[in-house]
Amino acid sequence: METAKAVYFFPEDLYYHRETHYWVRPSGSAAVVGLDALAQAAMGDIVYITLRESGHTVRAGERIGSVEAAKMVSFLVSPVSGRILRRNEHVLRTPSLVNTDPYGRGWLVEVGELACNRPFGSYRPGEEFRDYPFKPTPDDLALVRQELQLDGLLS
């Protein structure tokens, strides 16, 4: 009997970084940031999240918080440079939102005053993933965990 595998979709209105597994949603001169479905699946059930306070200035690659999950504890880093306009207080109270709704209610922070003209240069537009419903195997998720560790997302 074959075990059913989860299918992961990538909304077209977002930009994705395949190696770090962050997404960004441009919103005027700001961007909402979150973890993609593969990252949260690789981490397992997320039980605790910390996020920097609003008003904090961050550079791309700088720590903005941490996440504790069933399979690992890791740092969260900002994929863009700017000022944190707001953090998702709901995720701080209910971290499992990152697992259950990673592209909606599970967002992490909104960063404004973006520091460059092309803040999403290394990110791929969601329409490139239109035909990419992905059914990862346990080996695929292990590879995603390894990528997250190599890219410094995970401790």
Phi, psi and omega in degrees: 000128181276135178279135178291140178250147177292149177249133181248129178248159183232103181307140186287342183275004182249166173245140187235146172248115187294329183274320182269342178066030169264156170235156173227142177242106178298140179214088184066236180265019181229175178214134173270140187238142175204179176261141180283170185299326179291321179298312183292326177292320179294326180286330186089193182298122180274125186246343182205138178222139168242148178219144177299155179290155172300147179096345181285132176273133182231154172252152176304131181094351180276146178296134175238001180165197178213162179223136175245125183227173182302325187255355183186164170241135184212165172272151170255135180238152179281131176278351181224160177260139180163207180242134178291115179279321177199156175243158184277098181296330179296321179292326177295323179277327183227078184300335181297348176300330178295326177284317188275335183211064188298334183258358181240255184292350181267017178295162184256296182220160170246126182248129179241185182050048184304138193275359178213165182288332180238067186293343183249024186308320182268002180266145181261136179294146182303328181297339175291343181256011184309314182260036186237050168291124190248130177248092184284147172270169174303326177294322178298316181293325175296321178295319178298316178301317179296318178299317180298321179292317181294327181276003176083004177290324184254147178266000000 
